[in-house]
Amino acid sequence: MLELRNVSKVVSGDAHVRDVSLTLQHGSLNVLLGPTLSGKTSLMRLMAGLDQPTSGAVFFDGADVTGLPVQKRNVAMVYQQFINYPAMTVYENIASPLRVAGRDRETIDRQVRRAAELLRLTPYLDRTPLNLSGGQQQRTALARAMVKNAGLVLLDEPLANLDYKLREELRAELPRIFAESGAIFVYATTEPHEALLLGGHTATLSEGRVTQFGPTIEVFRQPADLVTARTFSDPPLNTVELGKSGGAFHLDGGATVPAPESLADGRYTIGFQPHHLSLTRAGPAAVAVRARVGVSEITGSETFIHLDHAGQRWVLLAHGIHHLATDEVIDVFIDTRHLMVFDADGRAVAMPAQLMA
């Protein structure tokens, strides 16, 4: 078990990690989700022992390892920018941690070839990294981490340099590959959909703080605050500030949305995902609002339509190809069954299940 207890890291007066407490179990998959500079890599470096916290402590299986350097910890790390030994073949690169650990020749050969097969490196075992593509070099680094049999495996956006097909396959394979070893598996990403595909548990990060930690689908569906909801939305979460009175939220233009009776009258922010905004009315819970069309981005099977509603920028995700004129004013429909409600401090006060009750 890896425990971070009130860990902070300050560099030249700038807080990279702020008072983080996390407990990660053996055999678990844990995703660190947040935008660039949110603190994911800094947090991983503290977990590994590459950096020491300014305050707080790190424990592994009950032992305080705060001051223990990475060389004395059983940690495997893979970065987006792959690191391999240029003078060694792919085989020797993968085998290197096994040789350091003193494994016998037969064990080394078996584990290297198994890792190479899983990562489709068998044809390249006799090549040096300089004779590989970027994707093949990254897979070599992943294979070396696999065979190390580390207690803690840290992957910092490791699939970013791979082609789409292999990236999707490895997303499905990696949790199983590492979970079999009983390792604690930590995976950093900027992409919410990648966190959802990986599953496990997710910690959302913003400005060095962990805003929420729990089962991935739970954090996605029930964010504790507006910051977490925005972190876990791509395209960006649609939001609008409005007032509640008389049992309803009141949108600009006269539209109203039923509000939970438990909420006091006042100002709130509602949030909803782009796929919960549509061009046509989808059932009796849909509420029509007027919006001005900005840019339409056609991806092939889907169209992202950028809108302006009362100064709020929204994104609508529509299936199929839709051509809309810029500055055209149209009706769009919010599916009120999926609204998230946040108070003036950004704390979640109602989730979709409460609105549908």
C-alpha positions in Angstrom: 0.0 0.0 0.0 1.3 3.5 -0.9 0.2 6.3 1.3 0.8 10.0 0.8 0.1 12.0 3.9 -0.4 15.7 3.5 2.3 15.9 0.9 3.4 19.3 -0.5 6.2 20.3 -2.9 7.3 23.9 -3.1 9.9 25.0 -5.6 11.2 28.6 -5.5 8.1 29.7 -3.8 5.8 28.0 -6.3 3.6 25.1 -5.0 3.8 22.2 -7.5 1.9 19.8 -5.1 -0.5 21.1 -2.4 -1.4 19.1 0.7 -2.1 15.8 -1.1 -3.3 12.7 0.8 -3.9 9.5 -1.1 -4.0 5.8 -0.3 -3.3 3.4 -3.2 -3.8 -0.4 -2.8 -1.7 -3.2 -4.2 -3.1 -4.6 -7.5 -5.0 -1.3 -8.1 -5.1 0.9 -11.2 -5.0 4.6 -10.3 -5.4 7.4 -12.9 -4.0 10.9 -12.3 -6.2 13.1 -14.5 -5.6 16.8 -15.0 -4.5 19.4 -17.6 -0.9 20.2 -18.3 0.9 21.8 -15.2 -1.8 20.5 -12.8 0.8 18.6 -10.8 0.6 15.0 -12.2 4.3 14.6 -13.0 5.4 16.3 -9.7 3.2 14.0 -7.7 4.6 10.9 -9.5 8.2 12.1 -8.8 7.3 12.3 -5.1 5.8 8.8 -5.2 8.9 7.4 -6.9 11.4 9.1 -4.6 12.9 11.2 -7.4 12.0 14.3 -5.4 11.5 14.8 -1.7 8.4 16.6 -0.4 8.7 20.0 1.3 6.2 18.8 3.9 4.3 15.6 4.6 5.3 12.0 4.3 5.3 9.0 2.0 4.7 5.4 3.3 5.0 2.1 1.4 3.5 -1.0 3.1 3.6 0.9 6.4 7.3 2.0 6.2 8.2 5.7 6.0 10.1 6.0 2.7 10.0 9.8 2.5 13.8 10.2 2.4 14.5 7.0 0.6 16.0 7.6 -2.9 14.5 6.0 -6.0 17.5 3.6 -6.3 16.4 1.9 -3.1 12.7 1.6 -4.0 11.2 -1.1 -6.2 9.7 1.3 -8.8 9.3 1.2 -12.5 8.7 4.4 -14.5 7.7 5.1 -18.2 7.5 8.6 -19.5 5.9 10.1 -22.6 9.4 10.8 -23.8 10.8 7.2 -23.9 14.2 6.4 -22.4 16.2 3.4 -23.7 19.9 2.5 -23.7 21.0 3.4 -27.2 23.9 1.0 -27.4 21.8 -2.1 -26.3 19.5 -4.2 -28.5 15.8 -4.2 -27.7 16.3 -7.6 -26.1 19.1 -6.3 -23.8 17.1 -3.1 -23.0 14.1 -5.3 -21.8 16.4 -7.7 -20.0 18.4 -5.0 -18.1 16.4 -4.8 -14.9 16.3 -8.6 -14.7 20.1 -8.8 -15.0 20.5 -6.2 -12.3 18.1 -8.3 -10.1 20.4 -11.4 -10.7 17.8 -13.5 -12.5 19.1 -16.7 -14.2 19.4 -16.8 -18.0 16.4 -19.0 -18.6 14.1 -16.7 -16.5 15.4 -13.6 -18.3 14.8 -15.1 -21.8 11.3 -16.3 -20.9 10.2 -13.0 -19.4 11.8 -10.9 -22.2 10.1 -12.9 -24.9 6.7 -12.8 -23.2 6.9 -9.0 -22.8 8.1 -8.6 -26.4 5.2 -10.8 -27.7 2.6 -8.8 -25.7 4.0 -5.5 -27.0 4.6 -6.8 -30.6 8.4 -6.3 -30.4 9.5 -9.9 -31.3 10.7 -9.0 -34.8 12.8 -6.2 -33.4 14.6 -7.9 -30.5 18.0 -7.7 -32.3 17.7 -4.1 -33.3 19.1 -1.1 -31.3 16.7 1.8 -30.4 18.0 4.1 -33.1 16.8 1.7 -35.7 13.2 1.7 -34.3 10.3 4.0 -34.8 9.1 6.3 -31.9 6.3 3.9 -31.2 8.6 0.9 -31.1 11.0 2.7 -28.8 8.1 3.5 -26.4 6.9 -0.1 -26.4 10.5 -1.1 -25.5 10.4 1.2 -22.5 7.0 -0.3 -21.5 8.3 -3.9 -21.8 11.3 -3.0 -19.6 8.9 -1.7 -16.9 6.8 -4.9 -17.3 9.5 -7.3 -16.6 10.9 -5.4 -13.6 8.1 -6.8 -11.4 8.1 -3.5 -9.4 5.8 -2.9 -6.5 5.0 0.6 -7.9 4.6 1.2 -11.7 4.3 4.9 -12.7 3.3 5.7 -16.3 3.3 9.4 -17.3 1.2 9.7 -20.5 3.0 6.6 -21.9 0.9 6.1 -25.0 1.0 9.6 -26.5 3.6 8.6 -29.1 1.8 5.5 -30.3 -0.5 5.1 -33.3 -4.2 5.1 -32.6 -4.8 1.4 -33.1 -2.0 0.3 -30.8 -2.8 2.9 -28.3 -6.4 1.6 -28.0 -5.2 -2.0 -27.7 -2.7 -1.2 -25.0 -5.2 0.8 -23.0 -7.2 -2.4 -22.7 -4.1 -4.6 -22.0 -2.0 -2.5 -19.6 -4.3 -2.7 -16.5 -4.4 -6.5 -16.9 -0.7 -6.8 -17.5 0.4 -4.9 -14.4 -2.5 -5.9 -12.1 -1.4 -9.6 -12.5 1.8 -8.7 -10.7 0.0 -7.1 -7.8 1.7 -3.8 -8.4 0.3 -0.4 -7.6 -0.3 1.0 -11.1 -0.4 4.8 -11.5 -1.2 6.3 -14.9 -1.1 10.0 -15.7 -3.2 11.5 -18.5 -4.7 14.8 -19.6 -7.6 13.0 -21.4 -10.9 12.2 -19.6 -11.9 9.6 -22.1 -8.6 7.7 -21.4 -9.4 7.7 -17.7 -12.8 6.3 -18.4 -11.4 3.6 -20.7 -8.8 2.6 -18.1 -11.4 2.5 -15.3 -10.0 1.7 -11.8 -9.8 4.8 -9.5 -9.2 8.4 -10.6 -7.7 11.3 -8.8 -8.5 14.6 -10.5 -5.9 17.3 -10.1 -6.0 21.1 -10.4 -3.1 23.5 -9.6 -1.3 20.9 -7.6 -4.4 19.8 -5.5 -6.3 16.5 -5.7 -9.9 17.7 -6.0 -11.4 14.2 -5.8 -10.4 10.6 -5.6 -12.6 7.5 -6.0 -13.8 4.9 -8.5 -13.4 6.5 -12.0 -17.0 6.2 -13.1 -18.2 7.7 -9.7 -15.9 10.7 -10.0 -17.1 11.3 -13.6 -20.8 10.9 -12.7 -20.8 12.6 -9.3 -18.0 15.3 -9.2 -17.7 16.9 -5.8 -17.2 20.3 -7.2 -17.2 22.4 -10.4 -13.4 22.2 -10.8 -13.6 18.4 -10.8 -16.5 18.4 -13.3 -14.5 20.6 -15.6 -11.4 18.5 -15.3 -13.4 15.4 -16.2 -15.0 16.9 -19.4 -13.6 17.0 -22.9 -15.0 18.9 -24.8 -15.3 21.5 -22.0 -18.2 21.3 -19.6 -21.1 23.6 -20.5 -22.0 25.9 -17.6 -24.4 28.8 -17.0 -25.0 30.9 -13.9 -28.7 31.3 -13.0 -31.1 32.0 -10.2 -33.5 29.7 -8.3 -36.9 30.8 -7.1 -40.3 29.3 -6.9 -39.1 25.8 -7.2 -37.3 26.3 -10.5 -34.0 27.5 -12.1 -34.6 30.5 -14.5 -32.5 30.7 -17.6 -32.1 33.8 -19.8 -34.9 33.9 -22.4 -37.6 32.7 -19.9 -36.9 29.0 -19.9 -37.2 27.3 -16.5 -35.8 24.0 -15.2 -37.3 22.2 -12.2 -35.1 22.5 -9.1 -34.8 20.2 -6.1 -36.9 21.4 -3.2 -34.0 21.0 -0.8 -32.1 23.9 -2.4 -32.7 27.4 -1.1 -33.5 30.2 -3.4 -30.4 32.0 -4.7 -27.6 31.9 -7.4 -26.3 28.6 -8.7 -24.2 27.2 -11.6 -25.6 24.4 -13.7 -23.3 22.2 -15.7 -24.0 19.6 -18.5 -22.0 17.6 -21.0 -21.9 18.5 -24.7 -23.8 15.3 -25.6 -26.6 16.4 -23.3 -27.2 19.4 -25.5 -29.0 18.7 -28.8 -30.4 20.2 -32.0 -33.8 18.5 -31.6 -36.0 17.9 -28.6 -35.2 14.6 -27.0 -38.1 13.8 -24.7 -40.3 15.8 -22.3 -37.3 16.7 -20.0 -35.6 18.8 -22.7 -35.7 22.5 -22.4 -35.3 24.9 -25.4 -32.9 27.8 -25.2 -31.7 30.3 -27.8 -28.1 30.3 -28.8 -25.9 31.9 -31.5 -23.8 29.5 -33.7 -20.0 30.0 -33.8 -17.8 27.4 -35.4 -19.0 23.9 -36.5 -16.3 21.2 -36.4 -17.1 18.1 -38.5 -15.1 15.1 -37.4 -16.7 12.6 -39.8 -19.3 10.8 -37.7 -19.9 13.7 -35.3 -20.1 17.5 -35.3 -19.0 19.8 -32.5 -21.1 23.0 -32.7 -19.7 26.0 -30.7 -22.5 28.2 -29.4 -22.9 31.4 -27.4 -25.8 31.7 -24.9 -26.0 35.0 -23.0 -22.2 35.4 -23.1 -21.6 31.7 -22.1 -19.7 29.6 -24.5 -21.1 26.1 -25.0 -20.3 23.1 -27.2 -23.0 20.8 -28.6 -22.0 17.3 -29.7 -24.3 16.1 -32.5 -24.1 12.7 -34.3 -23.7 13.0 -38.0 -22.7 15.9 -40.2 -24.4 19.3 -39.6 -23.8 22.5 -41.6 -24.9 25.6 -39.6 -24.3 29.2 -40.6 -22.0 31.2 -38.4 -24.0 33.8 -36.3 -27.2 31.9 -37.0 -29.5 32.0 -33.9 -31.1 28.6 -33.2 -33.0 26.7 -30.6 -31.0 24.1 -28.8 -32.3 21.7 -26.2 -30.8 20.9 -22.8 -31.6 17.4 -21.4 -32.4 18.5 -17.8 -32.2 14.9 -16.6 -28.4 15.2 -16.7 -27.8 18.6 -15.0 -25.2 19.0 -12.3 -25.8 21.9 -9.8 -23.1 23.8 -8.0 -23.5 26.5 -5.3 -21.8 29.9 -5.3 -18.6 28.3 -3.9 -18.5 25.7 -6.7 -19.5 22.8 -4.5 -21.9 20.2 -5.9 -25.3 20.4 -4.4 -27.3 18.2 -6.8 -26.5 15.5 -9.3 -28.7 14.1 -12.1 -30.2 11.4 -9.9 -31.6 14.0 -7.5 -33.0 16.1 -10.3 -34.9 13.1 -11.7 -36.2 12.0 -8.3 
